[in-house]
Amino acid sequence: MANYISNEQALSIPAEKAKQILNSLHEHVLYYDRDMKILWANLAALNSVEISLEKIKEKRCWSVWAQRKTPCDACPVILSMETGSLQCIEKTTPDGRSWLVKGYPLKDKHGNVIGGIETTLDITDRKKTEENLKITFDILNRSPAVGFMWKNAEGWPVIFVTPNVSKLFGYTSDEFISGKISYEKAIYHEDLSRVMEEVRTFSSDKERKEFKHKPYRILSKNGKVKWVLDRTTIDRNNDGDILYYKGIIENITDRIKTDQVIKESEEKYRNLFHHSNDGIFIHDLQGNIIDINQKAIDLLGYTEKEILSLKVHNLHPPEVLEKTKWAFETIINKGSVNFEIEFKRKNGDLFIADVSSSLFNLNESKVVQAIVRDITLRRHAEKEKKKLEFQLQQTQKMKTIGTLAGGVAHDFNNLLMGIQGHSSLMLMDTDSSHPHFEYLQAIEKCVKSAADLTEQLLAFAMGGKYEVKPTDINELIRKSSRMFGRTKKEIRLHRKYQKNVWTVEADQCQIEQVLMNLYINAWQAMPGGGALYVQTENVTLDEDYVKPFKIKPGRYVKISVTDTGVGMNEATLQNIFDPFFTTKEMGRGSGLGLASVYGITRNHGGFINVYSQKGEGATFNIYLPASESEVSDQKSEVSDGVRHGDETVLLVDDEEMIIDVSEQFLEKMGYTVLIARSGKEATEIYEKNKDKIDMVILDMIMPDMSGSDTFDRLKEIKSGVKVLLSSGYRINGQATEILERGCDGFVQKPFNMEQLSWKIREVLDKK
């Protein structure tokens, strides 16, 4: 037989409002579980033994009130739970008092008894009154019951009524005896016909000497409605004719309220159970489900009959069964447990739930009540929030690192400029037969390698683009992938191009650098060979998608590079774009390849993301903003040899080493050189010599007065001033703005004499 709950929660111990009502009654009211253990008692019951509820909880009633070790004989509560119906007895205690004891069974929705309630009323005075009525036709005035004696079945005339009638009806005994007040006026109109019919029916049976009315209502003088219980004795002569009626009317209003509270309390529990917003089911320690509410049925997708035939482990996917075992052990050891776990619906769908399980005693066994709340949407939202937070943190981190990397590259380029310049000057005066000639050439090669590294740093730092023009990404990928495929034949290349791919504004050399870095990264992730997939796609991104990357929504060209390599763990993914971060052994990589990929992509107004798992390869997705322009086929001009001139040049730089080298470069080219070591000094010199100075070589980054402010001041002095910007940074946002305001050219440090000579002539020869 199925077990059912017998604890305070399952028996629905009354809420505070109900407790207040029960505590105001004279009757003793006690709640029991199936083992007759006390779960709750009202004040009347507690005061009768002068003990607190805490001290008697879980004790059996007979050990408290009867001082017994075994149940009392014919206990109505035990009988009510056995029979499933109301039981009532009268009993006398050793002190001579009489009690009316009633037992009420409590049942669950299946009709199974889960506990009981006892009401006990002291009827000592009433019993004495009844006994005296039977013997002497007199009723004790102190009895709470009201005694009536009347002649006929219509309740008239009243021969006698106890003086305490006024407490119940509000009328005096004289008003009843005189006939001023009749039953028709005293009995509530809705119950009158039934009560009178019961009297007539019982009176017609000549063998009947006593009967009880079903509870009915009376109407007191002040208009208040009360419930009463009427016991009537019929005195007959030897022929069976009625001599008179003797009735005892007892006020049971409080008892009716108690019954209503009990009924409402049980209904309230069932309503809460079945209309809860959370799923609730009850199971035994073998996992058999024995009760379930509607919400849980809806969550799981089964019918109630189907679920009651299942065990708890049937509600979960196999991969979480170990967690259910842990939960069972925790409940047994601690009595309760809260945890999250996946459930499996009838159709196979999974959902995440927060579960609160508690252990309850049920007769000789224990059961578990589990409250289940679906938190799938909440967990998905939290996961998405963490993802967005991570992306924002990554963006902020990369911006900070980019600023630092750009500053380092700028200063490093200034140092390289000094090395490059001095070696170039020495080579100009050194014949190839000189023993130091090869050393000087080696120094220039080292400078070139170092400059390449700073180039990648500056690319990461989003230092600008050199030559931007409308570009066909498909064509750029064809060229770069063909070149890569010829050198790495162990890699199988798969290309998929979007037809009519949108044009992008790009520095083709930089984007080729991005692609080659991604190809090489993929190749290194596949030491034994593998497959490389390159794909282009036109996509339109909405505001929600691009928000973490702080770029504008709209049309983008997506480039995907996927490998079948070793993949990356979470820690590697978090640092993959950091400069100098590498998973390769010493000497096999600088850690700047993916950093420059990130910087170049961001500098083109796009963004990059990567998806990878250990052992499952990696996919890099690059998004570049689409352009409305048409693809251009312009080719860059190629320079060769040092170009000379005889004009006057104002050289502006705050680095003494740069001034020294650049001045010698210019003089060897044939130019007259004026020197300024700050922006303020430059404006002063230019203002005095504006008609003699043909052009200005202006450093971008200077203390006090920046290159930008210096340029504006020079333009104020002479609107047609020719200026060549010089910086260890690439063409970043500020340099681009100055060029757009009328600056004539840009040269990046470190530069050699040949590069500088061509840039100078471009500016001077510009009309």
C-alpha distance (Angstrom), angle and dihedral (degrees) to the residues before:
residue distance angle dihedral
M1 . . .
A2 3.84 . .
N3 3.80 117.5 .
Y4 3.80 120.8 -127.2
I5 3.78 134.1 -159.6
S6 3.82 120.2 -85.9
N7 3.78 104.2 177.0
E8 3.79 135.5 103.6
Q9 3.79 95.4 -91.2
A10 3.81 95.7 46.5
L11 3.84 92.6 45.5
S12 3.79 88.7 50.8
I13 3.79 99.0 -127.2
P14 3.85 103.2 -145.9
A15 3.77 120.6 -87.8
E16 3.81 121.3 -116.4
K17 3.80 95.6 -86.4
A18 3.80 91.7 49.9
K19 3.81 91.0 46.7
Q20 3.81 90.1 54.9
I21 3.79 90.3 55.1
L22 3.80 93.9 45.9
N23 3.81 91.6 46.4
S24 3.84 90.2 55.7
L25 3.83 93.1 59.1
H26 3.81 125.7 98.5
E27 3.77 90.3 -142.4
H28 3.78 120.1 90.1
V29 3.84 110.6 -114.9
L30 3.81 121.4 -168.1
Y31 3.84 133.5 175.0
Y32 3.84 119.4 -148.2
D33 3.78 136.7 -177.2
R34 3.80 122.3 -135.6
D35 3.80 90.4 -81.9
M36 3.81 90.6 55.6
K37 3.78 90.7 -112.0
I38 3.80 113.0 154.1
L39 3.80 113.4 -110.0
W40 3.82 100.1 167.8
A41 3.83 140.6 -5.2
N42 3.81 133.1 -172.9
L43 3.82 124.5 -120.7
A44 3.82 94.5 -98.0
A45 3.81 90.2 58.5
L46 3.83 93.8 43.5
N47 3.82 93.6 46.7
S48 3.79 91.4 51.9
V49 3.81 89.7 66.6
E50 3.83 96.8 25.8
I51 3.78 94.2 -126.0
S52 3.82 136.0 125.0
L53 3.79 125.6 -112.3
E54 3.81 91.6 -118.7
K55 3.81 91.5 59.7
I56 3.78 96.0 51.8
K57 3.79 100.0 39.3
E58 3.80 112.7 121.1
K59 3.84 90.3 12.3
R60 3.78 121.8 117.6
C61 3.79 116.9 -108.9
W62 3.81 96.7 -124.7
S63 3.80 91.4 58.4
V64 3.82 90.7 55.5
W65 3.81 106.3 37.5
A66 3.83 102.8 23.0
Q67 3.83 98.4 29.4
R68 3.81 88.3 -132.5
K69 3.77 133.5 140.3
T70 3.80 93.3 -147.0
P71 3.83 133.5 46.2
C72 3.81 118.5 -82.2
D73 3.78 116.8 -101.2
A74 3.80 114.8 -87.1
C75 3.81 92.7 1.3
P76 3.84 103.8 -165.5
V77 3.83 93.3 -148.6
I78 3.81 92.7 54.6
L79 3.82 89.6 44.4
S80 3.83 90.9 48.9
M81 3.81 91.1 52.7
E82 3.81 90.8 47.1
T83 3.81 94.9 47.2
G84 3.78 97.8 31.2
S85 3.81 91.2 -131.4
L86 3.82 140.9 94.5
Q87 3.82 113.5 -75.7
C88 3.80 125.9 -167.3
I89 3.80 131.7 -174.5
E90 3.76 138.1 166.6
K91 3.75 117.6 -137.7
T92 3.75 138.7 176.3
T93 3.78 122.3 -136.8
P94 3.84 123.9 -143.6
D95 3.80 89.7 -99.3
G96 3.81 89.2 63.6
R97 3.77 98.1 -107.6
S98 3.80 122.1 137.0
W99 3.80 122.9 -136.3
L100 3.78 134.9 -169.2
V101 3.81 106.7 -144.1
K102 3.81 123.4 -170.3
G103 3.77 128.5 -173.2
Y104 3.81 122.6 -155.9
P105 3.81 121.6 -168.4
L106 3.79 118.9 -139.2
K107 3.80 115.8 -146.0
D108 3.79 136.2 -171.5
K109 3.80 123.2 -131.1
H110 3.80 90.4 -83.0
G111 3.79 91.9 57.0
N112 3.81 93.7 -107.2
V113 3.77 116.2 143.1
I114 3.81 111.3 -116.9
G115 3.82 100.5 171.3
G116 3.77 145.0 -36.8
I117 3.80 145.8 -112.1
E118 3.80 127.1 -141.8
T119 3.81 127.7 -157.1
T120 3.82 117.6 -170.3
L121 3.80 124.1 -171.7
D122 3.79 126.7 -172.5
I123 3.86 104.0 -124.8
T124 3.79 97.6 166.6
D125 3.78 93.6 119.0
R126 3.76 92.9 43.5
K127 3.81 91.7 51.6
K128 3.75 91.5 51.8
T129 3.79 88.8 49.4
E130 3.78 92.0 52.0
E131 3.78 92.3 48.0
N132 3.80 91.7 50.2
L133 3.80 90.8 47.3
K134 3.76 91.4 55.0
I135 3.79 92.1 49.6
T136 3.79 106.5 31.5
F137 3.83 106.1 10.5
D138 3.78 86.8 -121.3
I139 3.80 128.0 120.7
L140 3.77 126.1 -151.6
N141 3.79 108.7 -111.6
R142 3.77 91.1 -142.6
S143 3.80 92.9 62.1
P144 3.84 114.8 110.4
A145 3.82 87.6 -138.8
V146 3.80 120.7 82.6
G147 3.81 118.1 -127.1
F148 3.79 122.3 -147.9
M149 3.80 131.5 -177.7
W150 3.79 119.3 -169.4
K151 3.77 141.3 161.6
N152 3.81 112.0 -126.3
A153 3.78 144.4 24.7
E154 3.82 91.2 -95.6
G155 3.82 90.0 63.6
W156 3.79 93.7 -110.4
P157 2.93 139.0 159.4
V158 3.82 102.0 20.7
I159 3.77 108.0 -142.5
F160 3.77 98.6 -177.0
V161 3.81 139.5 0.6
T162 3.77 128.9 177.5
P163 3.82 116.1 -107.1
N164 3.83 91.9 -119.3
V165 3.81 88.3 71.4
S166 3.80 87.8 100.3
K167 3.82 90.5 65.9
L168 3.78 90.3 60.1
F169 3.79 104.7 30.6
G170 3.79 102.6 20.0
Y171 3.81 89.0 -129.8
T172 3.82 123.8 107.3
S173 3.79 123.5 -115.3
D174 3.84 88.6 -112.9
E175 3.82 90.5 59.0
F176 3.82 89.8 56.3
I177 3.82 96.4 42.4
S178 3.81 92.6 46.0
G179 3.78 90.1 53.3
K180 3.79 95.7 -118.9
I181 3.80 88.2 121.7
S182 3.80 120.5 42.8
Y183 3.80 133.7 -178.4
E184 3.77 88.5 -102.3
K185 3.80 90.0 64.3
A186 3.81 97.7 36.5
I187 3.84 98.2 48.3
Y188 3.79 117.1 75.1
H189 3.80 107.8 -102.8
E190 3.82 95.9 -123.6
D191 3.84 91.1 56.4
L192 3.84 100.0 36.3
S193 3.80 100.2 90.8
R194 3.80 92.8 46.5
V195 3.83 93.4 49.8
M196 3.82 93.5 48.2
E197 3.81 91.5 46.6
E198 3.83 90.1 52.4
V199 3.84 90.0 53.0
R200 3.80 92.0 49.9
T201 3.81 92.6 46.4
F202 3.80 94.1 49.8
S203 3.81 91.8 43.0
S204 3.81 92.5 56.0
D205 3.80 90.8 63.9
K206 3.82 103.7 82.8
E207 3.76 91.7 -165.3
R208 3.79 93.1 57.0
K209 3.78 116.9 96.3
E210 3.80 101.3 167.0
F211 3.76 138.1 28.1
K212 3.79 141.0 167.6
H213 3.76 127.4 -136.3
K214 3.72 121.3 -135.5
P215 3.83 107.9 -108.3
Y216 3.80 111.4 -76.5
R217 3.77 138.7 175.4
I218 3.79 129.7 -105.1
L219 3.79 129.2 -163.1
S220 3.81 114.1 -132.1
K221 3.77 124.0 -149.8
N222 3.82 92.4 -98.0
G223 3.82 90.4 54.2
K224 3.80 95.1 -104.9
V225 3.81 116.0 143.6
K226 3.81 116.9 -135.1
W227 3.77 133.9 -179.0
V228 3.82 118.1 -126.1
L229 3.78 139.6 -177.0
D230 3.81 114.9 -143.4
R231 3.82 124.3 -158.7
T232 3.78 114.1 -173.0
T233 3.83 130.3 -167.9
I234 3.82 119.5 -161.4
D235 3.80 117.4 -149.2
R236 3.78 111.9 -155.1
N237 3.80 135.2 -180.0
N238 3.77 124.5 -123.4
D239 3.79 90.7 -81.5
G240 3.80 91.6 54.7
D241 3.76 94.5 -108.9
I242 3.81 116.1 145.5
L243 3.78 115.3 -106.2
Y244 3.82 96.9 178.0
Y245 3.78 144.3 -40.2
K246 3.76 126.2 -111.6
G247 3.80 115.5 -161.3
I248 3.77 135.0 -176.9
I249 3.78 115.0 -158.7
E250 3.80 117.1 -162.5
N251 3.80 125.2 -166.0
I252 3.83 105.9 -124.9
T253 3.81 98.4 166.7
D254 3.81 91.7 117.6
R255 3.77 90.8 47.9
I256 3.81 91.7 51.5
K257 3.80 88.6 50.4
T258 3.78 88.8 50.9
D259 3.78 91.8 51.3
Q260 3.81 90.1 48.5
V261 3.81 92.1 49.2
I262 3.79 90.5 49.5
K263 3.76 92.0 48.8
E264 3.80 93.1 44.5
S265 3.81 90.3 46.5
E266 3.78 91.8 54.5
E267 3.81 92.0 44.0
K268 3.78 90.1 47.6
Y269 3.80 91.0 54.5
R270 3.79 92.0 49.0
N271 3.82 90.5 47.0
L272 3.80 91.9 49.4
F273 3.78 89.8 46.9
H274 3.77 95.9 49.7
H275 3.81 99.7 34.6
S276 3.79 97.9 42.7
N277 3.81 116.5 130.0
D278 3.80 86.6 -133.4
G279 3.77 126.5 68.2
I280 3.82 113.6 -110.0
F281 3.78 127.9 -170.3
I282 3.79 134.3 166.1
H283 3.77 124.8 -145.4
D284 3.78 138.3 169.6
L285 3.78 125.1 -119.0
Q286 3.79 90.5 -92.8
G287 3.80 87.9 61.8
N288 3.81 96.6 -108.9
I289 3.82 110.5 148.6
I290 3.80 109.5 -132.6
D291 3.82 104.1 170.0
I292 3.82 136.8 14.0
N293 3.78 137.3 175.0
Q294 3.80 129.0 -129.2
K295 3.82 95.4 -102.9
A296 3.81 91.4 57.1
I297 3.80 89.8 47.9
D298 3.81 89.8 53.0
L299 3.82 92.4 46.1
L300 3.79 94.1 51.5
G301 3.80 98.4 38.6
Y302 3.82 96.3 -133.1
T303 3.78 129.0 118.9
E304 3.81 116.7 -108.1
K305 3.80 90.6 -109.6
E306 3.82 91.3 51.9
I307 3.80 93.8 49.9
L308 3.81 93.9 48.0
S309 3.81 87.7 57.4
L310 3.82 92.5 54.2
K311 3.77 135.8 80.8
V312 3.80 124.9 -129.0
H313 3.82 94.6 -104.9
N314 3.83 89.1 60.0
L315 3.81 88.0 67.7
H316 3.83 94.4 61.4
P317 3.82 135.5 64.0
P318 3.85 114.0 -108.0
E319 3.81 94.5 -109.1
V320 3.85 93.1 66.7
L321 3.81 98.9 45.0
E322 3.81 90.8 100.9
K323 3.79 87.7 59.6
T324 3.80 91.3 52.2
K325 3.81 89.0 54.0
W326 3.79 89.4 51.5
A327 3.81 90.2 49.7
F328 3.84 91.3 51.4
E329 3.79 91.4 50.8
T330 3.80 91.8 48.2
I331 3.81 92.4 49.8
I332 3.80 91.7 50.5
N333 3.82 92.6 47.7
K334 3.81 99.7 39.3
G335 3.80 105.1 19.8
S336 3.81 95.5 -122.2
V337 3.79 142.7 33.6
N338 3.83 138.6 -172.6
F339 3.80 118.9 -153.8
E340 3.81 145.3 142.9
I341 3.78 121.3 -114.9
E342 3.79 141.7 157.7
F343 3.81 120.6 -103.8
K344 3.79 126.1 -159.4
R345 3.80 119.3 -138.2
K346 3.78 122.7 -143.9
N347 3.83 89.7 -100.1
G348 3.82 91.1 53.7
D349 3.82 97.0 -104.8
L350 3.81 115.9 138.9
F351 3.80 128.9 -138.5
I352 3.80 133.3 -179.7
A353 3.80 116.7 -122.0
D354 3.78 137.9 -173.8
V355 3.82 106.5 -134.7
S356 3.81 127.9 -161.6
S357 3.81 111.3 -171.6
S358 3.80 128.0 -176.0
L359 3.79 132.9 -174.6
F360 3.83 120.8 -127.3
N361 3.78 135.1 -175.0
L362 3.78 115.1 -118.0
N363 3.79 114.9 -177.7
E364 3.79 104.5 -66.3
S365 3.80 95.0 -16.1
K366 3.79 139.4 57.3
V367 3.78 129.3 -121.1
V368 3.80 136.0 -171.0
Q369 3.78 128.4 -129.4
A370 3.82 112.9 -156.6
I371 3.81 122.5 -165.3
V372 3.82 110.1 -159.3
R373 3.81 125.3 -163.1
D374 3.82 121.3 -175.0
I375 3.84 107.0 -129.9
T376 3.81 98.3 165.0
L377 3.81 94.8 117.4
R378 3.80 91.5 44.9
R379 3.81 92.8 51.8
H380 3.81 92.0 46.5
A381 3.81 89.6 49.6
E382 3.81 91.1 49.1
K383 3.80 90.6 48.6
E384 3.79 91.2 50.0
K385 3.81 90.3 47.0
K386 3.81 91.3 52.3
K387 3.79 89.6 48.4
L388 3.80 91.4 52.4
E389 3.81 91.6 45.1
F390 3.80 90.1 50.9
Q391 3.80 91.5 49.7
L392 3.80 91.1 49.7
Q393 3.81 91.4 47.7
Q394 3.80 90.1 48.7
T395 3.80 91.1 50.3
Q396 3.80 91.8 49.5
K397 3.80 91.9 45.0
M398 3.79 92.7 49.8
K399 3.80 91.0 48.6
T400 3.81 90.7 53.0
I401 3.80 93.4 45.9
G402 3.81 89.5 45.7
T403 3.80 91.5 55.8
L404 3.80 90.4 50.0
A405 3.83 93.0 45.3
G406 3.80 91.6 49.4
G407 3.78 91.5 51.9
V408 3.80 92.0 49.1
A409 3.82 91.6 47.9
H410 3.82 91.8 49.0
D411 3.80 93.7 52.3
F412 3.79 91.2 42.4
N413 3.80 91.1 52.0
N414 3.80 89.8 53.3
L415 3.83 89.1 54.3
L416 3.80 90.6 46.9
M417 3.79 88.6 50.1
G418 3.77 89.2 60.1
I419 3.80 92.7 49.0
Q420 3.81 92.9 42.9
G421 3.77 93.0 47.5
H422 3.78 97.0 49.5
S423 3.79 93.6 45.1
S424 3.83 90.3 48.9
L425 3.81 90.6 50.8
M426 3.80 91.3 48.9
L427 3.81 91.8 48.7
M428 3.80 90.9 53.6
D429 3.79 89.8 60.8
T430 3.80 96.9 37.0
D431 3.77 124.6 88.8
S432 3.81 119.1 -139.4
S433 3.81 88.5 -114.7
H434 3.78 91.5 60.9
P435 3.85 112.3 109.7
H436 3.84 90.0 -129.0
F437 3.80 95.4 50.8
E438 3.82 94.7 90.7
Y439 3.82 91.3 45.4
L440 3.79 90.4 54.0
Q441 3.80 90.8 49.3
A442 3.81 89.0 49.5
I443 3.82 89.3 52.5
E444 3.81 89.8 53.5
K445 3.81 90.6 50.2
C446 3.81 90.1 51.1
V447 3.78 89.9 49.4
K448 3.82 89.2 50.7
S449 3.84 91.0 51.4
A450 3.80 91.0 47.4
A451 3.80 90.1 48.0
D452 3.82 89.2 52.5
L453 3.80 89.2 54.9
T454 3.79 92.3 50.3
E455 3.80 87.2 46.3
Q456 3.79 88.7 60.6
L457 3.79 91.1 44.8
L458 3.78 90.2 52.1
A459 3.80 90.1 47.2
F460 3.81 88.6 54.9
A461 3.81 89.9 46.1
M462 3.82 89.1 57.1
G463 3.77 90.7 -119.8
G464 3.79 95.5 165.0
K465 3.80 143.1 -87.2
Y466 3.79 126.4 -81.9
E467 3.80 107.8 -153.4
V468 3.80 115.3 9.8
K469 3.79 120.9 -173.8
P470 3.83 139.4 148.0
T471 3.80 106.9 -73.4
D472 3.81 138.1 -167.8
I473 3.82 102.8 -135.5
N474 3.81 92.3 -163.5
E475 3.80 91.1 58.9
L476 3.81 92.2 45.8
I477 3.82 90.3 52.4
R478 3.83 92.1 47.6
K479 3.80 91.0 56.1
S480 3.80 97.3 42.7
S481 3.82 95.7 43.6
R482 3.84 91.7 48.0
M483 3.78 90.4 52.9
F484 3.82 91.5 47.5
G485 3.82 93.2 45.0
R486 3.81 92.6 54.9
T487 3.83 91.8 57.3
K488 3.84 99.5 38.3
K489 3.80 104.6 44.8
E490 3.82 93.6 161.3
I491 3.83 87.6 71.4
R492 3.80 117.6 81.9
L493 3.81 108.6 -141.5
H494 3.82 121.5 -149.3
R495 3.82 118.7 -174.8
K496 3.79 128.5 -170.0
Y497 3.80 117.2 179.6
Q498 3.79 129.0 -165.0
K499 3.79 109.7 -121.9
N500 3.80 112.5 -121.2
V501 3.77 90.2 9.9
W502 3.80 112.8 -164.0
T503 3.80 118.7 -102.6
V504 3.83 118.7 -108.6
E505 3.81 129.9 -157.7
A506 3.81 102.5 -122.2
D507 3.76 147.2 153.4
Q508 3.80 95.8 -121.5
C509 3.80 94.4 -154.2
Q510 3.77 91.6 53.6
I511 3.81 94.4 46.3
E512 3.82 89.2 48.8
Q513 3.81 86.6 52.6
V514 3.82 89.0 52.2
L515 3.80 92.4 50.8
M516 3.80 94.7 45.5
N517 3.82 91.1 49.5
L518 3.82 90.0 52.2
Y519 3.83 92.0 47.1
I520 3.80 91.6 49.8
N521 3.80 91.9 45.9
A522 3.83 89.3 52.5
W523 3.82 92.1 46.9
Q524 3.81 91.1 52.3
A525 3.83 89.2 50.3
M526 3.85 89.3 56.5
P527 3.84 104.7 52.7
G528 3.80 91.8 164.6
G529 3.78 94.8 45.4
G530 3.78 128.9 -96.9
A531 3.78 145.5 161.2
L532 3.80 128.2 -55.4
Y533 3.81 118.8 -162.1
V534 3.82 120.4 -162.5
Q535 3.79 119.4 -175.1
T536 3.82 137.7 171.2
E537 3.78 125.6 -156.7
N538 3.81 138.7 172.9
V539 3.81 110.0 -125.9
T540 3.79 136.9 174.3
L541 3.81 114.2 -145.6
D542 3.80 124.1 -158.3
E543 3.80 127.5 -142.7
D544 3.82 95.0 -98.2
Y545 3.81 91.9 55.3
V546 3.82 97.0 49.1
K547 3.82 97.8 36.8
P548 3.86 95.7 93.6
F549 3.82 89.7 52.7
K550 3.82 93.7 49.8
I551 3.81 95.4 -129.8
K552 3.79 133.2 122.1
P553 3.82 122.6 -87.8
G554 3.79 118.6 -119.0
R555 3.82 141.8 81.5
Y556 3.80 118.9 -7.5
V557 3.79 137.7 171.3
K558 3.80 109.9 -129.4
I559 3.83 119.7 -150.0
S560 3.83 114.8 -167.6
V561 3.81 122.8 -167.0
T562 3.82 113.3 -174.1
D563 3.80 128.2 179.7
T564 3.81 133.8 -173.1
G565 3.79 93.0 -136.6
V566 3.79 136.9 125.3
G567 3.80 95.1 -67.6
M568 3.81 127.8 -146.4
N569 3.78 136.5 -91.6
E570 3.81 124.8 -129.3
A571 3.82 94.5 -95.0
T572 3.81 92.0 54.2
L573 3.82 92.2 47.0
Q574 3.80 90.9 55.2
N575 3.83 92.4 56.4
I576 3.79 103.1 29.1
F577 3.83 95.8 109.9
D578 3.81 95.8 42.9
P579 3.82 112.9 115.9
F580 3.83 113.8 -106.3
F581 3.83 91.3 12.1
T582 3.81 108.7 131.5
T583 3.79 137.6 158.2
K584 3.80 91.1 -157.8
E585 3.77 125.4 102.0
M586 3.79 120.9 -97.6
G587 3.78 113.2 -68.5
R588 3.83 96.4 18.6
G589 3.79 98.5 89.3
S590 3.80 144.2 3.5
G591 3.81 96.3 -142.0
L592 3.81 91.5 -121.8
G593 3.83 100.6 102.1
L594 3.81 98.8 85.4
A595 3.81 91.2 32.0
S596 3.81 89.2 60.4
V597 3.84 89.8 44.7
Y598 3.80 88.3 56.5
G599 3.80 94.1 45.7
I600 3.81 96.4 46.4
T601 3.80 91.7 47.3
R602 3.80 92.5 49.9
N603 3.80 90.6 45.1
H604 3.80 88.9 56.8
G605 3.83 89.8 56.2
G606 3.79 93.1 -102.9
F607 3.78 137.6 104.9
I608 3.80 140.1 -138.5
N609 3.79 134.1 -142.8
V610 3.79 132.4 -178.8
Y611 3.80 133.7 -151.7
S612 3.78 121.4 -164.5
Q613 3.79 145.0 142.5
K614 3.75 128.9 -163.9
G615 3.80 108.8 -85.1
E616 3.82 94.5 5.6
G617 3.81 104.4 86.4
A618 3.80 127.0 -117.8
T619 3.81 140.1 -94.7
F620 3.82 123.4 -152.8
N621 3.80 115.4 -163.6
I622 3.81 118.5 -164.3
Y623 3.81 120.1 -169.2
L624 3.82 118.3 -162.0
P625 3.83 121.5 -177.5
A626 3.79 114.1 -107.7
S627 3.82 121.2 -119.6
E628 3.80 132.6 -147.5
S629 3.84 90.9 -143.5
E630 3.79 124.4 104.7
V631 3.80 122.4 -113.3
S632 3.83 113.8 -90.5
D633 3.82 126.2 -148.7
Q634 3.85 97.8 -161.3
K635 3.80 116.0 144.7
S636 3.80 127.0 -144.4
E637 3.75 120.1 -112.4
V638 3.84 116.6 -109.9
S639 3.80 120.0 -139.0
D640 3.79 128.7 -154.7
G641 3.84 130.6 -178.1
V642 3.80 133.5 2.4
R643 3.80 116.3 -63.6
H644 3.81 121.2 -148.4
G645 3.79 138.8 -152.6
D646 3.81 143.9 169.7
E647 3.82 102.1 -137.6
T648 3.82 127.4 118.6
V649 3.80 116.1 -101.6
L650 3.83 127.7 -166.7
L651 3.84 108.2 -146.8
V652 3.84 113.0 -157.4
D653 3.83 119.4 -171.3
D654 3.81 136.3 129.0
E655 3.84 94.7 -147.2
E656 3.82 111.1 90.2
M657 3.80 92.4 -156.2
I658 3.83 91.4 54.5
I659 3.81 91.5 47.7
D660 3.80 91.6 50.4
V661 3.81 95.2 50.7
S662 3.81 96.7 38.9
E663 3.79 92.6 47.9
Q664 3.82 91.0 54.7
F665 3.83 90.3 46.5
L666 3.80 91.1 53.5
E667 3.77 95.2 45.1
K668 3.81 91.5 50.6
M669 3.80 88.5 51.8
G670 3.83 88.2 55.1
Y671 3.80 100.6 -105.7
T672 3.82 127.8 137.9
V673 3.82 107.0 -122.7
L674 3.81 130.4 -149.6
I675 3.83 117.0 -172.7
A676 3.84 129.2 -143.3
R677 3.81 121.4 176.1
S678 3.81 97.0 -166.5
G679 3.77 141.0 24.5
K680 3.79 92.6 -107.2
E681 3.82 92.1 51.9
A682 3.81 89.9 46.9
T683 3.82 93.2 55.7
E684 3.80 91.2 47.4
I685 3.82 93.0 50.6
Y686 3.79 92.7 44.0
E687 3.78 93.7 49.2
K688 3.84 89.8 55.0
N689 3.84 95.4 42.5
K690 3.80 104.3 28.3
D691 3.80 92.7 126.7
K692 3.81 92.6 51.1
I693 3.83 100.1 42.1
D694 3.80 112.3 85.8
M695 3.82 98.3 -174.4
V696 3.81 143.3 -5.1
I697 3.83 126.8 -132.8
L698 3.81 100.8 -153.4
D699 3.82 127.0 -166.8
M700 3.81 112.9 -138.6
I701 3.81 100.4 -147.0
M702 3.79 116.2 54.2
P703 3.81 134.4 141.9
D704 3.82 122.6 -107.6
M705 3.80 96.5 6.2
S706 3.80 116.6 35.2
G707 3.80 126.6 -142.7
S708 3.81 89.7 -107.3
D709 3.82 93.7 54.0
T710 3.81 91.0 43.5
F711 3.81 90.8 52.9
D712 3.82 91.4 51.2
R713 3.82 90.9 50.1
L714 3.82 91.8 48.7
K715 3.82 89.6 51.3
E716 3.79 89.2 52.9
I717 3.80 90.4 52.6
K718 3.81 93.1 47.1
S719 3.79 121.7 1.6
G720 3.81 93.1 -156.7
V721 3.81 95.9 54.4
K722 3.82 113.5 142.0
V723 3.82 113.3 -136.7
L724 3.81 132.4 -175.9
L725 3.83 111.7 -163.9
S726 3.82 117.3 -140.7
S727 3.81 125.9 -168.4
G728 3.77 145.3 151.8
Y729 3.83 85.4 -133.1
R730 3.76 123.2 77.2
I731 3.77 121.1 -112.6
N732 3.79 97.0 -64.3
G733 3.76 129.4 172.6
Q734 3.82 95.4 -75.8
A735 3.82 94.4 48.1
T736 3.79 90.5 48.1
E737 3.80 90.3 52.4
I738 3.82 91.3 51.6
L739 3.82 90.7 49.1
E740 3.80 89.2 50.9
R741 3.84 89.5 51.1
G742 3.83 90.9 60.0
C743 3.79 107.0 -77.1
D744 3.84 110.3 149.3
G745 3.80 105.4 -141.2
F746 3.81 150.9 -21.3
V747 3.81 133.7 -128.1
Q748 3.79 123.0 -175.1
K749 3.80 124.2 -142.4
P750 2.95 131.8 -90.0
F751 3.81 94.6 51.1
N752 3.77 130.1 157.4
M753 3.78 127.2 -136.6
E754 3.79 94.1 -94.4
Q755 3.80 94.0 52.4
L756 3.80 92.1 47.2
S757 3.81 92.7 47.3
W758 3.80 92.9 55.6
K759 3.80 93.1 46.6
I760 3.82 91.0 50.7
R761 3.78 92.8 50.9
E762 3.85 91.1 48.1
V763 3.79 88.8 57.4
L764 3.79 98.5 40.6
D765 3.78 94.8 44.3
K766 3.80 93.4 47.9
K767 3.79 110.6 112.5
